[in-house]
């Protein structure tokens, strides 16, 4: 049964929004590190069908993981009737992505 929670807890929205974005950024760096490591370990590129299949598998798996990390808690809130809080959580996640992206863009010339 769907229940509504009348009180909006803004610190909870901020925490879960930021944590979702930080977890997603960490996942992206983990996958990038893994792919870089595999590129060094595998002596020659795989045959085209195998390479395409591996790309698609990683892509679909990453989309599922990303959906859980970014939209999992907002979906939970939405199912509980707290739609405004769900949208605010997604908004905080997107804002965190933008801030992190700008930070990394400014960091690139220093590396």
N, C-alpha and C positions, 0 to 999 in steps of 0.2 A: 504494500500500500504506500502510495506517495504521501509524504508529509512535508509540510512547509515549516521552515524555521524562520520566525519573524525577525530575529536579531541578526544584523550583518556584522561580522567580525572582520574589520579591514586588515588587521595585522595578519590574520590567517590567510587572507587573499594574497597579500604581498608575499608572505613566506612561501606559499605553495606555488605562486606564479614564478617567483625567482628561482626556487628549487627546481621546478620543472625545466626552466630554460637552462640553468646551470647543468643539470643532468643531461640534457640534450647536447649541449656544447661539449661536455665530457665524452659523451658517446661518439660524437663526430670526430673528436681528436683520437679516441681509441681506435675507431675504424681506420682513420687516416694513418695512424702509426702501424696498425696491423698490415695494411696494404703496402706501405713503404717497406716494412720488414719482409713481407712475402716477395716483393719485387727483387729484393737483394738475395733472397734464399733460392728462389726458383731460377735455375740456370738459363732457361729459354722460355719464350712466351708460349702459352698453350695453343693448341689448334683452335681456329676461329669458332667452331660451334661450342667448344668447351669454354672458351673465354667469354663468349656472349652469354652462355647459360650461367656461368659464375657471376657475371655482372648483374644479370637479371635477378638471380637469387639473393645477392647481397642487397640490391636495390629494394626488392619487395620486403625482405627481412628488416631493413633499416626503416622503411616506411611504417611498418607495424610497430617497431620499437619506438620510433619518434611519435607516433600517434598516442601510444600509451603514456610516454613521458610528458608530452605537452597537453594532451586532451583527456587524460585519464581522470584526474581530479575534477576538472570542469564538467565532464560528462556525469560524474557522480553527483556533483552539485545540481546539475540540470535535472537529473532524475529525482532528486529530492525537492524539486520545485524552487530551487534557489538560482533561477536563470540569470538574474542580474549579477550575482556573485560569480557565476560560471563565466560570463562574458568579461567581467573585470579580471578574473584570474588569467584568462587567455590574453587580455590586453596587457597585463603586467608581464607575461611571458614574452610577448612580442616586443614590448619596450625593452626588456632585458636583452633580447636578441639584437636589437638595434644598437644599444649601448655597447654590447660586447663586440659587435661587428665594427663599429667605429673605433673602438679600442684596438682591435687587431689590425685595422687598416692603418692606424697611426703607428703601430708597433712594427709593421713590416719593414719600413725603411731603416729601422734601427738594427735589424738582424743581418 
